[in-house]
Amino acid sequence: MAQLEGNLNPFFQAMCRAQTLQLPHKRSSMVSLDSIRRDPRWRDPNLHEVISMLRHPMDPVKSNAAAYLQHLCYENDLIKQEVRQLNGVPILVELLDHPKAEVHRKACGALRNISYGKDHNNKMAIKSCDGIQALVRLLRKSSSMEVKELATGTLWNLSSHEPLKMTIINQGLQTLTDEIIIPHSGWRRRDSVDASKPLSAEWTTVFKNTTGCLRNVSSDGAEARQRLRECEGLVAALLHALQSAVVKKDADNKSVENCVCILRNLSYHVHKEIPGAERFQEPHAGHLMRTVGHQKKKNEPECCSGKRPKGLDLLYQPEVVRLYLSLLTCSHNHNTLEAAAGALQNLAAGHWAWSSYIRATVRKEKGLPVLVELLRSDVDKVVRAVAIALRNLAIDRRNKDLIGNYALRDLVANLPYGQQHPVKNLEGDTVVSILNTIYEIITDNPENARVLIQGHAVQKLVAINKSSQSTRETKAASHVLQTIWAYKELRHTLTKAGWNKSNFKVFLYILYDDITLPLMEKNQG
């Protein structure tokens, strides 16, 4: 021991001696600090010395060096960069496989701090030395909740960098699902009193970290979405966690937000990406709906029970609609509201059998008033997601009539008056989404157009068309105005209100690119 200590900086000598004393933890810490203060040779070790200590033959030195690096790297980008340049990252990754819990725990803590932040070079350095695989191995072998928190926290940090998302999916998806998502969701665990009753989700830090990681990787594109949809148990466990959040009235936490965002992302383009998608496209919808059978009662949440249906089918069952509507009703988390509305928006998009079913289910479950109420939100992203969801839902004729009667007033209230934006000061994308929703509502529906005129919308539409600085806003307003003027039976009402054909003139050449297609958020990350 004395011979080994002779080669150490006094800082590490003192820390080493403290760990060999058989004293309570707090007393040991005091001995360590006192030793450092009394030693006249004491000085802070430089970074090169600390990194070299990671390879020291004594395990206490390794763990202390890793702990010191964790401390130095906390919110210090310059230190992180220097650790990377001194090749400290590969050594820390190596220590993740160390048999001593104290060593791999401290190494993982250092990597978590190094991987946090906007410098993606640090993240790539961890990936380059097979750090993602090492973190996944550590997650599988460790029973320590603290170690699992550190490992999943590091993976969450890494998942924010686009080039690493598929690597995490390829090397860690099933492990994250089996080791964290399923157990902590409560899906496969049963109540000790009633064995038929699954347990509620546990909103632990490790569950929050893991759902945050999967939320990031689920936004990587079609291949990523498909891999997550097909991951055994993942969708069912996430749905069960959300169901328990609704039952417990605990829908505002970060884990719930992450779960809804994952499911929203997995619902995006589901009508195009499921295997055999062409079979579900209209006009085959009628035949498929006849095979679906009757809709289940509210007290039969099949999608959350782990029974049939399986796999990605769970994403578009009627129970899921009820779940999203419940979240829209009980949550106050703006990100959760946006994601739940976005999930309905995605499921109601496109012309396929299940989107028709989803649109009808939202109406039958009295979900339209829930969405209309959220148009009054002061949060831009919530209003935008709800507006697009209503547009997709309005493809259904009965929905269109109801939305025209009950939502047009609130949609118009959100529009700016020329360059003067309302109190909400909505972003341009949101204004365009609202205009496109109005367009969908009045297309092939003169009665809805009449309601729009009676709601004094023309004045706002004309002002946007003439004076908006946004080409997209002008284009969208022009479509609405053209559609109104095309209804000859409404022209008398318009002229009586002082409007004439020149007010409906298009001030911009319009390209009919996506106006007949349901709009969906392209960036689901």
N, C-alpha and C positions, 0 to 999 in steps of 0.2 A: 504494500500500500504506500509506504513512505517513498519507495523508489518511483512509483508511478506518479505520485503527487509532485515530485521534484520537477517534472516536466510541464507542470500546469501553471497557468497564470494564477496569482493569488486569489482572484475572484472565484475560479473554479476549485482551487484547493479548499477554500472555506466551504463552498457549497458541497463538495465531496465529503468532507469531514462531517458536516451536519447530517448528511443522509446515512452515515454509518452509525450515528448515535441512536440508541434505543430509547427515544424520548417521544412524548406526544408531538403531533404535527406542529402545533403553534410554538411549542418550546424549541423544536428543531429549527424552525424558521428564525427565531430570535438568535439562536446560537450562530446560525449562518450569517446573519446580518452583523452581529457583534464582531464575529471573526474578521469579516471584511473591513469593518471600520478600524479595528485595532492594528491590522497588519500595515506597517509603514510602506510596504511595497505595493499596496493595493492601487489599482487603477482600473478603469473600465477596459475590458478587452476590446481590441479592434475587431472588425467584422471578419477579417481573414482568420484570426485566431478562433473566433466562435465557430466558424464553419469547419476549421480543422479539427475541433473538438468533437464534431459529429462522428468522426471515425476513430475516436479514442477507444481503447480496449475496455475501459470501465463503463458499464451501463449508466451509472449515475451521472457521469460526465456527459454522455450522449444526451440523456434526457434533459439535463440542465442547459446544455447548449441549444437544444431544440426549443426549450421553453423561453430562453433569452431571445432567440430569433423571432419567436412568435410575438414577444413583447416589442422588439425593435421594429417589426414590420407592420405593426398596427397603425393603419392610416398614414403610412409614410412611404410614398411612392419611390422616393430616391433610394431608400434602404432596400426596398424590394428589387429595384433594378440592379443594385450592386450585388445583392445575394445571387441573382440570376447570372450576372456577369462573372462572379467568382465560382460558378458551378455548384452552388449550394443546393439547388433544386433536385438534381439527380440523387444526391446523398439523402435528402429528406424523403424522397420517394422510396429509396432503398430501405429506409428505416420503418416504413409502413409494414413491412413483413417481419420486423423484429419480434421475437417471441415474448419479450417483456412488455407488459401492457403499458407501463409508464413511458417506455421509449416510443412505441408506435403512437401512443396518445399525444405526446408532446410534438412529435413530428407532424402528425395530422393537423394539429392546431396551428403550427407554423405555416403549413401549406394552405390552410384555409385563409389566413391573413394575406399570404403572398398572392393568392388567386383573386382576391377581392379588388375591385376597381376597374378603371377603364383601360389600363395598360394590358392589352391582350397578349403581349409578348410573354408575360408571366404565365398566362394560361397555356399558351402553346409550348412553353418550356416544360410544363408538367406533363402535357400530352406526349411530347417528344421522347420522354424517358419512360413511357408506359405507365404514367401516373394514374390514368383513369382505370386501367385494369387493376392496379395495386389498391386503389381506393375501393373498388368493388370487392376484391378479395378480402380486404379488411372488414368490410361491411358484412360479408358472409361469416367470417370466423369469430368476430367479436360479439360477446354478450353484453358489453358495457354500453349503456345508453349514452353516456358522454362521448364515447368513441363514435357511435353511430351518428350522433348529432354533428360531430366534427367532419366525418366523412361525407355525410349528405350535404352539409353546408358547403364543403369544398366543391362537390359536384354541382350544386346549385350555382355557385360562382362560375364554374367552368362552362355551364350550359348557356350562359349569356353570350358566348362568342359563337357566331354562326358556324364556322368551320368545325366546331367540336360537337355539334348537336347529334349528327348521325353516328359519330364515334361513341357517344354516351349511349345512344339507343342500341347500337350493335353490341357493346360490351357490358351494358349495365341494366337494360330495361327490365328483363325478367327478374333479375335479382332485386332491383328496387321494388318491383311489384310484389314479389313473394316475401321479401324480408320486411318491408315497411308498409306498403299501401294496403295489402290485404289484412295483415294482423291489426293494424291501427284503425282501419275503417270499421272493424267489428263485423264484417260481412260473414266470415266463416266461423266466428266464435259464437257460442250459444249461452244464453242466460242459465245460471246454475239452478234456478227454480223452474223455469219453463224452457226446456231444451229445444222447443220449436221456435223460440224467439231469439233472433240475432241480437248481439249487443250493440250499443251505440258506438259511434266513432270516438276515438281519443284524439283530442286536438293537441297533440304533443309537438314539441319543436322538431323532432325528427320527421314527423308526418308533414309539417309545414315545409321543411326543407325539401323533402322528396317531391311533394306536389308542386313546389316552386320550380324544381328542376324539370319535371315532366311538362309543366306549363310552357317553359322555354323551348324544350325540344319539340313539342307538338306543333310549333309554329314554323317548322323548317321546310314544309312542303308536302307534296302528295305522298312521297315514299314514307316520310316520317309519320304522317297521319295514318297511313295504312298499317304500319308496323305497330303503332299503339292500339289501333282498333282491334288488331288480331292478337294482341298480347293476352294470354289466358288470365281471366279474372280481373283485369284492370278496370274495364268499363263498369262491370257489375259492382266492384268495390267502391269506385268513385260515386256511383249512383246511390249506393247504400249509405255512404258517409253523408251525402247531401240530404237524403231522406231523414236520417237521424238528426241532422241540424234543424230541419223544419219541425220535426216532432218536438225537439227540445227548445225550440225558439231561440236558437243560437246560430244565426245565419250571417253574422257580421264579421266573423274572424277571418284572418288571412288564409287559413287552410280551406275554408269554404270558397273563398274567392278563387283560389288556385284550382280547386276541383271544377268549378263552373267554367273557368277559362279553358281548362283542358278539354272539357266536353264540348264547349263551343267550337274550339279548333277542330276537334274530331268530327263535328257535324258539318263543317265547311266542305262543300262539293261532294257530300256523301252520295248524292243522287247521280254523280258522274263516276265516282271512284269505287263503288262497291262491285264485287265480282258479278258479272252478268248484268250490268246496269241497263243494258239495252232492253232486257225483258220487262223492266219496270217503267219504261217510258210510255207515256200516253201515245196511242189510244188503247194500250193493253191494260190500262188502269182498271177498267170495269171488271175484267176477268180476275185480276189479282184481288180486288176488293171483295169479290164474292168468295174467295178462298180464305180471307182473313177471319171471317166469322164475326160473331157479335162482339161488341166492345165490353171489356171487363168492368166490373163495378169498382167503385172508388176504394173499397176495402180489400181489393185484391191486387196489391202492388207487385205484380209478377216480375217486373223488370228489376226489382230490388231484392228479390228473394233468392237469387242464385239458381232458380229453376229455369225452365225454358221461357222465352227464346234465348238463344246463346249469341255470344260474339257481338259483332257490330250491329246486329239487329236491334240490340237494346237501345241504340242511339235514337231510334225513331218510333218507339212504341208510345201508345197514348198515355201510359203512366208517366213518361218523361215530360210530356206537355204539362201535366198536372204539377209535376215537381218544379218545373221552371216558373209556372204561374204562382206557385206558393212562395218561391224565393222572391219574385217580383213584388209580392204582397208584404212579406215579413222582413225583408232585408233593408237595411239603411246604408249599406256599403255601396257606394256609387260604382265601383268596379264590378261588384257582383251583379248589380242591376243591369249594367251594360252588357255583361257576359250572358246573363240569362235571356235578355231580349235578343242578343246576337245569336244565341243558339236557336231560338224560335225563328228568327230571321233566316238562318241557314236552312233549317228543316222545312220551312215553307217555300223555299226557292225552287225554281225549276218546274218543268212540266213532267212529273213522274208520278207514279201511283201513290207513293207514300206522302209526297208533299200535299196532294189533294186531301188525303186522310188527315194529315196534320192540320191543315187549314180549317177543316170541318171540326176537328176535335177542339181547337182553340175556341171556336164559336160555342160549341156545346158545353164547354167547361166555363163559359162566361169569362173568357180571358180578354175579350176585346175591351171592356170597360177598364180592366186593370192596366192595359197598355195605354189607353187614352189618358188615364189619370197621370201617367208618367210623362206625358207630353208637357205637363206643367212644371216639370222639374227645372231647377236652375242650372243643372249640370249638363254642359254641352254634349258630352259623349253619350249620356243616357238618352237625351232627346234624339240624337242622331240614330242610335241603335233602334229605338222604339219606332221612329218614323220609317226606317227601312223595313222593319218587321211588319208594320201595318201595310206597307206597299206590297210586300210579298203575299200577305194574307188577303189583300183585296183582289187577288187573282180569282178567288172564289166569289161567285156572283152574289150570294147572300151576304157574305162578309162585306163586299163592296157597298151594298145598300146600307148596312148598319154603320160602317165606318163613315160613309157620307153623311149620315144623319147626326152622328155623335162625335166625330173626330175632326171634321173640317174646321170648325170654329177654333179649336185649339191649335191646329196646324197653321192656320192663317195668323193667329195671334203671335206665333213664333217668327213670322217673316219680318224682315226689316222694311222700313218705309224709305225706299231709295237708298241713299247713302247714310241715312240716319238709322242705326241699328237699335233694336229694342233694348230694354234694361238688361236682358240676358247676355247681349253681345255675343250671339252665337257665331261660330266659325263658318267660313264660306262653305266648307264641305257639308256642314249640317243644313245650311240654308238650301243648298242644291238637293240634298236628300229629301227635305220637306217638299220642295217644288216637284220633284219627281214622284213623290207619293201622291200629291194632289193631282198630278197628271194621270196617274194610274186610276185614281178614284173617279175622275170625271170622264175617262175614256169609255165610250159606248154607254154612257149613263147621263142623259140630259138632266135628269132630276137632281143628280148630285151637282152638276154644273149650275143649276138654278139655285141650289142651296149655297153654293160658293158665291154667286153674285149677291144673294141676299145677305151674306155675311160680310159685305163690303170689301171683298178681297181684290176686286179689279183695280182699285186705286193703288194698292200696294204692288200688284203685278205690273201695272203700267209703269210705275216709278222705277221698279227694278229693271224693267226692259229698257228704259230710256237712260238711266243714270248710273246703274251699277258699274263699278270698276272691274267686276269679275266677269270674264267671258262665259264661264260656266254658269253663273247665276243668270246672266242675260239669256243664254241659250235655253235654260230650263224654264224660265218665266215665259219665253216666247212660245214654247211648246204648249204651255197651259193656255195662254191667250189665244193661240190659233185654234185650239180645241174648243174653247168657249164660243168663239165667233163662228165656228163651223156649224153649230146648232142653230138653224134658221129660226126655229120656234122661240129662241131666246133673244133674238135681235131686237124685238119690240121692247122687251124689258130693258135691254142695254141702252137703246137710244132714248128711252124715257128717262133713264138715269143720267143722260147727258153724254154717253159714250158714242163714238162712231167708228167706222172702219179704220181710220188712221190711227186710232189708239191701239189697235191690235196689229199694227204693222210690225214686221220682223226687222229689227235693226242690225241683224247679224246673219250671215249665211250659216244655215244650220246643217250639220252633218248628222244624218240619222244613223248613229252608230249603235247605241245600246238602249234606246229609249223603250223598246218593246220587251227588253229583258229585265228580269228581276235583279235589282241591285243587291250586291252582297259585299261586305267588307273584304277587301283584298288582303289587308294586313291584320292578321289575327294574333300577332305575337304580343 
